[in-house]
Structure formats: structure tokens, C-alpha cells
Amino acid sequence: MGTSNKQIRQFCHPCSIMTSDTPPLSLMRLGFPVKVLGAPALPSHDSRRWQNQPHLSVSLAYLRDIFLYLESRAIHFYRLAGQLAPYLTHPELPAFHRQLDECATELAVVGDLARQQRLRLTLHPGFFVQLNSPDAPLLARSIRELEMAAALLDGMGLGQDGVIVVHVGGIHDNREAGRARFVRGCEQLPAPVRGRLVLEHDDRRYSLSDALWIHRRTGVPVVFDSLHHRCLNPEAIPSIDGLRLALATWPADVRPKIHISSPRTEIRYLRQPGSVRMQAPLLNQHSDFLDPFPIIDLLSQALSLSLRPFDILLEAKAKDVALLRLRGQIERYAPALYPHIG
């Protein structure tokens, strides 16, 4: 593979040293992505259109308020908005390209605040980032997007736990060729970007086994996603074994993260002029809240097998409200597990 994964990760910012206030590494920290629903007026980023001159500085001001809310709820894991720096890489809007330099001081302040709160931050760029694309311009834009994502995390002074999650991408011609193209695309990334990159399997195209295949050729760690694994698991790997396999792909000095969600179960109403049709739910879609019992079972198995500690990003439409509800349900229904949840 050439440069080792450990060597690559040395390019990341070194400020990941634990303080005396850091939660014990035995805890499984719960987190959620982007939007805060449990408090009013906490936008995740400056979402104004380009004509209104949105800016990273506004997003960072919003982020400081979000951090205060997270601290008040004892939440120590949060996924940043992918558009934190609006239009940062837009090829036709060069006026937005220097936001990271313009906000160097603010980025450092926000990063310091995250460390003081023992808050883990990660990024998940949009699905337009496709390292396995056969289209050269799209691949170049994907690499540029990942370079800027890594630069933003570096600007905050985040350590190696500040990972960037990507999917394999489209099938294009066939799955095997798509996997191989991802490997070649990954090899084109600068070392600081590869040092933060982690790979999530999906629910329709590339399974956990595909992600593990890519890991063996690139060293990129694998993010286990519980719902994706239920939806696409041709090898019939039990969830606890899938979790164990994914955790084993992470370097010893980087704390793994996984994704947990519950499938949508409610009726879908398709409204058209003059009619409303009911359809069954799409089980690959996220529910508003989380079913606590499969989650309790999986996490209890992980504890009983002494699997390495990991963080858990909860993907539910109710966001932080769903997290707080799940935390209370674990305390009620699994009191032996609750002390291990952060």
C-alpha cells in the first residue's frame, strides 16, 4: 500500500491529548448529526443563498451556541454540517474560496471550545463526493471537497478523531470495478486527507464486505452502520460480527465511530391533486425516534465480548431529542448498560 495508514494519520493535528476531564474511554458516547431540534433558534450553519453573501464566520458563531447547548445536555459527539463554509469549493464563486484563511482565528477558537467540552466533531460530505467516479472532473471536484473538509478540521486543531466519512459511491459499470476505482481514487488523495478518511457501507450498492475489501487495500477504517447492514448483507453476517469486523479496521490510536438508526415504520401518504394514496414504509429510511431494544441488545453484546470502545452517531429524524430519549430508555430498560453510555 505504500505509505502506511499510521504514517498518513501523523499528518493530522496532534491536539487530541486527553485531559483529566475527558470522559472515560470505556464510555460509548452518543452523538447526532447537524440539526438541533431540542432548543429554538440554533441553526447549524449559514444557509443563505450566495447572493446574500453567507460566510463561515456566521456558521462558526452559530456553532458556538450549539456547543453551549450540547454541554448543557452532556452530549460529547456531534457531526458538523457539510456546508459549514458556504460555497467554499464552488468553481464559479471564487469570492467564497478564501473563507478558511479569513476565519483562521475563529476556527481555532471553536476548536479550543470543543476540546474544553471534550466534544468529538466529525464531518460527512454530501453524496456528490464520489471517489469511484469514472468521470474525471467529478473525481477532481470530490478530491477538492475532501481537501477543504480536512483543512477545516485542521483549522480547528482537531485530532485524529475528527474523521471525514464517505461512501464508496455509484455502481456505474459493475460493483467490482466500482470498488477498484475507489481504491485508485483514494490513492490520489493527499496524505492529510487520507489520514482523516473513513468509509461507510450503504444500504443498496456496497455492503460491509465491500467496505472491508477496500480497507484491506487502502487501510481506510470502516464505519459500521446498523441499518445499512440490515438492508444490504448478502453474506448474512450477524450484526455483532459486522460490528467486530469494522472496529478491527481502526488504528489503535483513533477511537472508532459507528452509526445506529431504526427503520421507518409509519405509513407514507402520497398526495396528488384530488387524491391521497397510502404506501408501505421504506425500511431503509430513518425513523423519527429510535427503537431502544435492538440497540440495547447490540451494545450489550459488544460489552459482553469486550469489544474496543467506540462512539455512536444516532441517525434519527428527531436528532438530539431522539438521543436524549434513547439515553433515558437505556437507563430504564438496561440499567446494567447505562453506566457505559456517555
ZAMARGU-4260 file (C-alpha; in steps of 0.2 Angstrom, whole numbers, plus 5000, padded with zeros to 4 digits):
<rodrens>
0) 5000/5000/5000 | 5015/5012/5001 | 5013/5024/5015 | 5005/5016/5030 | 4989/5021/5037
5) 4998/5026/5054 | 5011/5036/5044 | 4997/5045/5035 | 4987/5049/5051 | 5003/5058/5058
10) 4998/5072/5046 | 4983/5076/5057 | 4983/5089/5070 | 4991/5082/5086 | 4980/5091/5098
15) 4970/5075/5103 | 4978/5073/5120 | 4965/5068/5134 | 4963/5080/5148 | 4958/5075/5166
20) 4940/5080/5162 | 4939/5068/5146 | 4925/5055/5148 | 4932/5038/5152 | 4937/5029/5136
25) 4926/5014/5142 | 4910/5025/5139 | 4901/5024/5122 | 4897/5042/5118 | 4881/5046/5109
30) 4880/5059/5096 | 4869/5066/5082 | 4871/5075/5066 | 4869/5093/5061 | 4852/5100/5066
35) 4847/5104/5084 | 4829/5102/5087 | 4829/5102/5106 | 4831/5121/5108 | 4825/5135/5097
40) 4835/5146/5085 | 4851/5136/5084 | 4854/5135/5065 | 4868/5123/5061 | 4876/5134/5048
45) 4874/5149/5037 | 4862/5143/5024 | 4859/5159/5015 | 4860/5159/4996 | 4876/5165/4988
50) 4868/5182/4983 | 4866/5186/5002 | 4885/5183/5005 | 4884/5169/5018 | 4900/5166/5027
55) 4910/5153/5038 | 4911/5166/5051 | 4892/5166/5053 | 4892/5147/5054 | 4905/5147/5067
60) 4895/5159/5078 | 4880/5148/5077 | 4892/5133/5081 | 4897/5141/5097 | 4879/5142/5103
65) 4876/5124/5098 | 4892/5119/5108 | 4884/5128/5124 | 4868/5118/5121 | 4877/5102/5119
70) 4887/5105/5135 | 4870/5108/5144 | 4864/5091/5139 | 4881/5082/5142 | 4882/5077/5123
75) 4900/5074/5118 | 4899/5069/5100 | 4892/5080/5086 | 4893/5079/5067 | 4896/5096/5059
80) 4886/5102/5044 | 4894/5098/5027 | 4891/5116/5021 | 4898/5125/5036 | 4908/5135/5024
85) 4896/5140/5011 | 4901/5138/4993 | 4919/5135/4998 | 4923/5124/4983 | 4910/5131/4971
90) 4920/5133/4954 | 4910/5148/4949 | 4910/5158/4965 | 4929/5162/4969 | 4924/5175/4981
95) 4920/5161/4994 | 4936/5151/4991 | 4946/5160/5005 | 4934/5158/5020 | 4946/5146/5029
100) 4960/5159/5029 | 4948/5173/5033 | 4942/5164/5048 | 4958/5156/5054 | 4956/5164/5072
105) 4938/5160/5074 | 4941/5142/5068 | 4955/5140/5081 | 4943/5147/5095 | 4929/5135/5090
110) 4942/5120/5091 | 4948/5126/5108 | 4930/5126/5114 | 4927/5109/5108 | 4942/5102/5117
115) 4937/5111/5133 | 4920/5102/5132 | 4928/5086/5127 | 4917/5086/5111 | 4921/5075/5097
120) 4917/5083/5080 | 4916/5074/5063 | 4911/5078/5045 | 4901/5069/5032 | 4902/5077/5015
125) 4887/5075/5003 | 4884/5061/4991 | 4891/5071/4977 | 4908/5066/4984 | 4912/5050/4974
130) 4930/5044/4974 | 4925/5030/4962 | 4918/5041/4949 | 4924/5037/4931 | 4921/5055/4927
135) 4937/5064/4929 | 4930/5081/4933 | 4918/5074/4946 | 4933/5065/4954 | 4943/5081/4954
140) 4929/5090/4962 | 4927/5076/4975 | 4945/5077/4980 | 4945/5096/4981 | 4929/5094/4993
145) 4939/5082/5004 | 4954/5093/5004 | 4944/5108/5010 | 4935/5097/5023 | 4952/5091/5030
150) 4958/5109/5030 | 4943/5115/5040 | 4946/5101/5053 | 4964/5106/5054 | 4960/5124/5056
155) 4950/5119/5072 | 4965/5110/5078 | 4956/5094/5079 | 4965/5077/5082 | 4964/5061/5073
160) 4946/5058/5080 | 4940/5071/5068 | 4936/5060/5054 | 4928/5063/5037 | 4915/5050/5032
165) 4912/5045/5014 | 4903/5032/5004 | 4910/5021/4991 | 4899/5029/4978 | 4889/5023/4962
170) 4890/5006/4954 | 4892/5014/4937 | 4898/4999/4926 | 4899/4985/4940 | 4902/4983/4958
175) 4919/4976/4957 | 4925/4989/4945 | 4917/5002/4957 | 4927/4996/4972 | 4943/4996/4962
180) 4940/5014/4956 | 4938/5019/4974 | 4955/5012/4979 | 4963/5022/4964 | 4953/5037/4969
185) 4959/5036/4987 | 4977/5034/4981 | 4976/5051/4973 | 4971/5060/4990 | 4985/5070/4999
190) 4991/5062/5015 | 4982/5074/5027 | 4965/5070/5019 | 4968/5051/5019 | 4973/5052/5037
195) 4955/5058/5041 | 4946/5047/5029 | 4934/5033/5035 | 4922/5023/5024 | 4904/5019/5027
200) 4895/5005/5018 | 4877/5009/5012 | 4860/5001/5010 | 4859/4997/4991 | 4876/4996/4982
205) 4891/4992/4993 | 4889/4981/5008 | 4900/4979/5023 | 4910/4966/5015 | 4914/4978/5000
210) 4920/4991/5013 | 4931/4978/5021 | 4938/4973/5004 | 4943/4992/5001 | 4950/4993/5018
215) 4962/4979/5015 | 4969/4988/5000 | 4969/5006/5007 | 4970/5005/5026 | 4954/5016/5027
220) 4944/5012/5043 | 4926/5006/5041 | 4911/5014/5049 | 4898/5001/5054 | 4880/5006/5050
225) 4867/4995/5059 | 4853/4999/5047 | 4863/4998/5031 | 4869/4981/5037 | 4851/4975/5039
230) 4846/4982/5022 | 4861/4975/5012 | 4870/4960/5019 | 4872/4947/5006 | 4884/4937/5016
235) 4872/4936/5031 | 4885/4942/5043 | 4877/4944/5061 | 4877/4962/5066 | 4888/4959/5081
240) 4901/4951/5070 | 4899/4965/5057 | 4902/4977/5071 | 4918/4967/5077 | 4925/4967/5059
245) 4923/4985/5057 | 4930/4990/5074 | 4946/4980/5070 | 4949/4991/5055 | 4953/5006/5065
250) 4970/5011/5071 | 4974/5009/5090 | 4976/5027/5092 | 4959/5033/5084 | 4943/5029/5093
255) 4930/5021/5081 | 4913/5028/5077 | 4898/5018/5071 | 4881/5023/5065 | 4865/5017/5073
260) 4847/5020/5067 | 4830/5012/5066 | 4819/5009/5051 | 4804/5020/5047 | 4788/5010/5050
265) 4774/5023/5048 | 4763/5024/5033 | 4768/5035/5019 | 4755/5047/5012 | 4757/5051/4993
270) 4747/5066/4990 | 4742/5071/4972 | 4729/5083/4965 | 4712/5076/4971 | 4719/5060/4979
275) 4729/5053/4993 | 4737/5036/4992 | 4744/5026/5006 | 4760/5016/5004 | 4771/5005/5015
280) 4786/5012/5023 | 4803/5012/5015 | 4813/5002/5028 | 4830/5010/5023 | 4824/5027/5029
285) 4827/5033/5046 | 4813/5034/5059 | 4809/5049/5070 | 4814/5041/5086 | 4824/5025/5089
290) 4819/5008/5094 | 4829/5005/5110 | 4828/4986/5111 | 4839/4981/5096 | 4851/4995/5101
295) 4852/4988/5119 | 4855/4971/5113 | 4869/4976/5101 | 4878/4987/5114 | 4876/4974/5127
300) 4884/4961/5116 | 4898/4972/5112 | 4901/4974/5131 | 4900/4956/5135 | 4913/4952/5121
305) 4924/4966/5127 | 4925/4975/5110 | 4935/4990/5110 | 4926/5006/5115 | 4918/5016/5101
310) 4906/5032/5099 | 4889/5030/5092 | 4881/5043/5079 | 4862/5041/5081 | 4854/5044/5064
315) 4836/5049/5068 | 4825/5062/5062 | 4822/5069/5079 | 4841/5072/5081 | 4846/5077/5099
320) 4828/5074/5105 | 4829/5056/5100 | 4847/5055/5108 | 4840/5061/5125 | 4825/5049/5124
325) 4836/5034/5120 | 4848/5039/5134 | 4833/5038/5146 | 4826/5022/5139 | 4843/5014/5141
330) 4843/5019/5159 | 4826/5012/5162 | 4827/4996/5152 | 4845/4992/5153 | 4852/4998/5169
335) 4867/4987/5168 | 4872/4995/5151 | 4868/5013/5156 | 4884/5017/5166 | 4894/5013/5150
340) 4884/5026/5140 | 4891/5044/5138
</rodrens>
